[in-house]
Amino acid sequence: MDSLRSLLGSPELLFAVTLTAKTCAAAGAGFILFAPLLALLFSRRSAFWVRALSFVVTLPLVFPPVALGYLLLLLFGRGGLLGGILDEAGLAIVFSENAVFLAAFIAGLPLVVRPIEAALSGERLKSLEFAACVHGANAVTVFRRVTLPLVRGQILAGLLLGISRASGEVGITMMIGGNISGKTNTLSLEIFNAVSRADFDAATALCLLLSAFTLIIFAVLDRLQRRAQAL
């Protein structure tokens, strides 16, 4: 119990909670920016490069997270294809907060894209878009006035899944973030660390804390989704 009290009052835990919140916010912003556009592309185009990109986006669902993290480490490390370019530009990825944000975004992205893609592939939506085009609406107007309102619920549902996944990401984060105390350790990694040192009381407390954190995310997004469906 002494170790538990020490953990709950430690600056390491405060840092982990703060970093987890920042990670969810950063991943959520990325999902909002990229997921609807990717879903629209995947649902309306069938070129080879589009299917290849769809495969890459879906990879976190079918590929072991640690193995995917290792591939990202090779790609974004200083000697990697992208890592060298980014390093010359002064942008560090590996073993930094940026790596944690990237890992969360990659892990959660397919869970956001797929529900939106399924909604965009519906024949009813396509018929309404076609009708709007026939009546003279341009592509931007159709997307803003027809497409977006009808898939708003799926976007929020996808955000719930994606951000929840981002808050619990471990495997990819450990590989490219390094699990460095006070630098890249999220709540999920703190649970892993507690179990590794056989401090099961602390691990249980951290699980409860992460559960509360996830519940808050669910409550906020669920409320937004209900409002969107009521409009």
HELIX and SHEET records of a PDB file:
HELIX    1   1 ASP A    2  LEU A    8  1                                   7    
HELIX    2   2 PRO A   11  ARG A   44  1                                  34    
HELIX    3   3 PHE A   48  VAL A   62  1                                  15    
HELIX    4   4 PRO A   65  PHE A   76  1                                  12    
HELIX    5   5 GLY A   83  GLU A   88  1                                   6    
HELIX    6   6 GLU A   97  LEU A  120  1                                  24    
HELIX    7   7 GLU A  123  VAL A  134  1                                  12    
HELIX    8   8 ALA A  139  VAL A  142  1                                   4    
HELIX    9   9 PHE A  143  THR A  147  3                                   5    
HELIX   10  10 LEU A  148  SER A  167  1                                  20    
HELIX   11  11 GLY A  171  GLY A  177  1                                   7    
HELIX   12  12 LEU A  187  SER A  196  1                                  10    
HELIX   13  13 PHE A  200  ALA A  230  1                                  31    
END                                                                             
